[in-house]
């Protein structure tokens, strides 16, 4: 990554629907250069997509919780399929430590969260869960600081993608 890649990603982070022509104009490069850089970032999976960033709270899901799940040996794929069928389970990570999976779950209320947790645990492959409710999100999911740090590693000019 170099400063041009970082600039391109900063523009897309701020305005994901910005066209390549406008990106090129703002970066002061030819349209073909901007398109080639974007194509490389997509091909190398640095940029994963351009979908809308949906806020679950705006859809009525104001409660966010994290559930640690312990599963029965050999049932991992079955449990993952079960969790994927529950719309309120936003993401699932396999983890180390006192559990096997970490899930981010959203709910409309604490009572709704209880119903969702009941659906999660109503599966033979799940041994136990532990759930915590997020009270606030002082640092939301973000990648731009990482992009900037990668593009300027220790004062040396990084290589283009």
PELIN-V22294 format. One line per field, one symbol per residue. ss: DSSP state (@ for helix, = for strand, . for the rest). psi: psi as a letter, one per 20 degrees, with the letter a starting at -180 (. if undefined). burial: + if it has 16 or more other ideal C-beta (glycine too) atoms within 10 Angstrom, else -. A space follows every 10 residues. Layout:
BEGIN
ss: ???
psi: ???
burial: ???
END
This chain:
BEGIN
ss: ..@@@@@@@@ @@@@.....@ @@@@@@@... @@@@@@@@@@ @@@....... .....@@@@. ..======== =....@@@@@ @@@@....== ====...... =======..@ @@@@@@@@@@ @....===== ====...... ...@@@@@@@ @.@@@..... .
psi: pahggggghg ghhgnhjprh ghggghikrq ghgggggggg hghjjgpirk rqnpohhijj mippqppppp qqpjjghggg gghhiohioh qppqrrblrh qpppqqrhrh ghgghghghg imphipgqqp pqpphrnhnr pqighggghh ilokiqpqqq .
burial: +--+++++++ ++-------+ --++--+-+- --++--++-- +----++--- -----+---- +-+++-+++- +---+---+- -++----++- -+------++ +-++++++-- -++--++--+ --+-++--+- +--------- ------+--+ +------+-- +
END
